[in-house]
Amino acid sequence: MLQVKKKEIEQKILECAEKVFIDKSYSSASMDEIASCSGVSRGALYTYFSGKEELFSRLCEPAISIIDSCMFTNLGECELPFYSEEITIKQFGFYSNKIFEEYSSFKLLFFSSAGSKYENYRECLIRKYEEGFRAFLDYDDKFKPAFEGESGEMIIHTFAATYISFTEELLLHHPGEEERDKYITKMAMIIHSAIKRLLREVL
């Protein structure tokens, strides 16, 4: 019974911390505010979490886990970005659904992380996407000539940043299902068509 009560208090703390972080961002939030919102003393709060960093990390974990599992996940098709528009749309839709399953976690990570260990997460994620893109080029090196030189590096970076912007737009606008589906389909078509057009130069 005591263990159940502890879990309930911990969940209440997390819910209140989420609200405070979203309202004020990580840098402006305080443990005092979180304790007050949770209905526990400051001392009691520290028996559950060591500090603001641990609380914020815990709340961002679901989003980070989804990003890590979905990043260039090809749903069983290693040729995903290059050959199939249908699978590209499916990938975007799959990732979009995951974003909305953990909407608050994503919102914290992308818009409230200044001052936390995740404040540069966006830039780190772009670099990871770039690495993923290059991994696909290594998989089939006949595509590499389309992305050679400084211009190629710039194109890869732009594609990577576009994936991040896709996430941010969904979080900022929180569109209804119909508009979301239109956005996902159009963005997937744009990405797929652009890559396909580039590859025509070398195939």
VENSUL-V168914 format. One record per pair of residues at least 12 apart in sequence whose C-alpha atoms are under 10 Angstrom apart, sorted by the first residue. I is the first residue (numbers start at 1). J is the second residue. If there is no record, write none. Layout:
i={I & I}
j={J & J}
//
This chain:
i={6 & 7 & 9 & 9 & 9 & 9 & 9 & 10 & 10 & 10 & 10 & 10 & 11 & 12 & 12 & 12 & 12 & 12 & 13 & 13 & 13 & 13 & 13 & 13 & 13 & 13 & 13 & 13 & 13 & 14 & 14 & 14 & 14 & 14 & 14 & 14 & 15 & 15 & 15 & 15 & 16 & 16 & 16 & 16 & 16 & 16 & 16 & 17 & 17 & 17 & 17 & 17 & 17 & 17 & 17 & 17 & 17 & 17 & 17 & 18 & 18 & 18 & 18 & 18 & 18 & 18 & 18 & 18 & 18 & 19 & 19 & 19 & 19 & 20 & 20 & 20 & 21 & 21 & 21 & 21 & 21 & 21 & 21 & 21 & 21 & 21 & 22 & 22 & 22 & 22 & 22 & 22 & 22 & 22 & 23 & 23 & 24 & 25 & 25 & 25 & 25 & 25 & 25 & 25 & 25 & 26 & 26 & 26 & 26 & 26 & 26 & 26 & 26 & 26 & 26 & 26 & 26 & 26 & 26 & 27 & 27 & 27 & 27 & 27 & 27 & 27 & 28 & 28 & 28 & 29 & 30 & 30 & 31 & 31 & 31 & 31 & 31 & 31 & 31 & 32 & 34 & 34 & 52 & 53 & 53 & 53 & 53 & 54 & 56 & 56 & 56 & 56 & 56 & 56 & 56 & 56 & 57 & 57 & 57 & 57 & 57 & 57 & 57 & 58 & 59 & 59 & 59 & 59 & 59 & 59 & 60 & 60 & 60 & 60 & 60 & 60 & 60 & 60 & 60 & 60 & 61 & 61 & 61 & 61 & 62 & 62 & 62 & 62 & 62 & 62 & 62 & 62 & 62 & 63 & 63 & 63 & 63 & 63 & 63 & 63 & 63 & 63 & 63 & 63 & 63 & 63 & 64 & 64 & 64 & 64 & 66 & 66 & 66 & 66 & 66 & 66 & 67 & 67 & 67 & 67 & 67 & 68 & 68 & 69 & 70 & 70 & 70 & 70 & 70 & 71 & 71 & 71 & 71 & 71 & 71 & 71 & 72 & 72 & 72 & 72 & 72 & 72 & 72 & 73 & 73 & 73 & 73 & 74 & 74 & 74 & 74 & 75 & 75 & 75 & 75 & 75 & 78 & 78 & 79 & 79 & 79 & 80 & 80 & 81 & 81 & 81 & 81 & 81 & 81 & 81 & 81 & 82 & 82 & 82 & 82 & 82 & 82 & 82 & 82 & 82 & 82 & 83 & 83 & 83 & 83 & 84 & 84 & 85 & 85 & 85 & 85 & 85 & 85 & 85 & 85 & 86 & 86 & 86 & 86 & 87 & 87 & 88 & 88 & 88 & 88 & 88 & 88 & 88 & 89 & 89 & 89 & 89 & 89 & 89 & 89 & 89 & 89 & 90 & 90 & 90 & 91 & 91 & 92 & 92 & 92 & 92 & 92 & 92 & 92 & 92 & 92 & 93 & 93 & 93 & 93 & 93 & 93 & 94 & 95 & 95 & 96 & 96 & 96 & 96 & 96 & 96 & 96 & 97 & 97 & 99 & 99 & 99 & 100 & 100 & 100 & 103 & 103 & 103 & 104 & 106 & 106 & 106 & 107 & 107 & 107 & 107 & 107 & 109 & 109 & 110 & 110 & 110 & 110 & 110 & 111 & 111 & 111 & 122 & 122 & 122 & 123 & 123 & 123 & 125 & 125 & 125 & 125 & 126 & 126 & 126 & 126 & 126 & 126 & 126 & 126 & 126 & 127 & 127 & 127 & 127 & 128 & 129 & 129 & 129 & 129 & 129 & 129 & 129 & 129 & 130 & 130 & 130 & 130 & 130 & 130 & 130 & 130 & 131 & 131 & 131 & 132 & 133 & 133 & 133 & 133 & 134 & 134 & 134 & 142 & 142 & 142 & 143 & 143 & 143 & 143 & 143 & 143 & 144 & 144 & 145 & 145 & 145 & 145 & 145 & 146 & 146 & 146 & 146 & 146 & 146 & 146 & 146 & 147 & 147 & 147 & 155 & 159 & 159 & 159 & 162 & 162 & 163 & 163 & 163 & 166 & 166 & 166 & 166 & 169 & 170 & 170}
j={48 & 48 & 38 & 39 & 40 & 45 & 48 & 38 & 45 & 47 & 48 & 49 & 38 & 34 & 37 & 38 & 39 & 40 & 34 & 35 & 36 & 37 & 38 & 39 & 40 & 45 & 48 & 49 & 55 & 34 & 38 & 49 & 55 & 56 & 58 & 59 & 34 & 37 & 38 & 59 & 33 & 34 & 35 & 36 & 37 & 38 & 39 & 29 & 30 & 31 & 33 & 34 & 35 & 37 & 38 & 52 & 55 & 56 & 59 & 34 & 55 & 56 & 58 & 59 & 60 & 104 & 105 & 107 & 108 & 34 & 37 & 104 & 108 & 33 & 34 & 37 & 34 & 52 & 55 & 56 & 59 & 107 & 108 & 111 & 112 & 113 & 104 & 105 & 107 & 108 & 109 & 111 & 112 & 113 & 108 & 112 & 112 & 108 & 109 & 111 & 112 & 113 & 114 & 115 & 116 & 52 & 53 & 55 & 56 & 108 & 109 & 111 & 112 & 113 & 114 & 115 & 116 & 118 & 119 & 52 & 112 & 113 & 114 & 115 & 116 & 119 & 112 & 114 & 115 & 52 & 51 & 52 & 43 & 45 & 46 & 49 & 51 & 52 & 55 & 45 & 52 & 55 & 116 & 115 & 116 & 117 & 118 & 116 & 105 & 108 & 109 & 112 & 113 & 116 & 117 & 118 & 105 & 108 & 109 & 113 & 116 & 117 & 118 & 105 & 102 & 104 & 105 & 106 & 108 & 109 & 102 & 104 & 105 & 106 & 107 & 108 & 109 & 110 & 113 & 118 & 102 & 105 & 106 & 109 & 98 & 99 & 101 & 102 & 103 & 104 & 105 & 106 & 109 & 98 & 99 & 100 & 101 & 102 & 103 & 104 & 105 & 106 & 107 & 108 & 109 & 110 & 105 & 106 & 109 & 121 & 95 & 98 & 99 & 101 & 102 & 106 & 95 & 98 & 99 & 106 & 125 & 125 & 128 & 95 & 91 & 92 & 94 & 95 & 98 & 91 & 95 & 125 & 128 & 129 & 132 & 163 & 91 & 128 & 129 & 132 & 133 & 135 & 136 & 91 & 94 & 95 & 132 & 87 & 88 & 90 & 91 & 87 & 88 & 90 & 91 & 94 & 136 & 139 & 136 & 139 & 140 & 136 & 192 & 133 & 136 & 188 & 191 & 192 & 193 & 195 & 196 & 136 & 143 & 191 & 192 & 193 & 194 & 195 & 196 & 197 & 199 & 192 & 193 & 195 & 196 & 192 & 196 & 185 & 188 & 189 & 190 & 191 & 192 & 193 & 196 & 185 & 188 & 189 & 192 & 188 & 192 & 184 & 185 & 187 & 188 & 189 & 191 & 192 & 181 & 184 & 185 & 186 & 187 & 188 & 189 & 191 & 192 & 184 & 185 & 188 & 184 & 188 & 163 & 166 & 167 & 181 & 183 & 184 & 185 & 187 & 188 & 180 & 181 & 183 & 184 & 185 & 188 & 184 & 167 & 184 & 166 & 167 & 170 & 171 & 180 & 181 & 184 & 177 & 180 & 167 & 170 & 171 & 170 & 171 & 174 & 170 & 171 & 174 & 171 & 167 & 168 & 171 & 167 & 168 & 170 & 171 & 172 & 121 & 122 & 122 & 164 & 167 & 168 & 171 & 168 & 171 & 172 & 161 & 164 & 165 & 160 & 161 & 164 & 160 & 161 & 163 & 164 & 156 & 157 & 158 & 159 & 160 & 161 & 162 & 163 & 164 & 156 & 157 & 160 & 161 & 160 & 156 & 157 & 159 & 160 & 161 & 162 & 163 & 164 & 153 & 155 & 156 & 157 & 158 & 159 & 160 & 161 & 156 & 157 & 160 & 160 & 156 & 157 & 159 & 160 & 147 & 153 & 156 & 199 & 202 & 203 & 198 & 199 & 200 & 201 & 202 & 203 & 199 & 202 & 198 & 199 & 201 & 202 & 203 & 195 & 197 & 198 & 199 & 200 & 201 & 202 & 203 & 198 & 199 & 202 & 195 & 191 & 194 & 195 & 187 & 191 & 187 & 188 & 191 & 183 & 184 & 187 & 188 & 183 & 183 & 184}
//
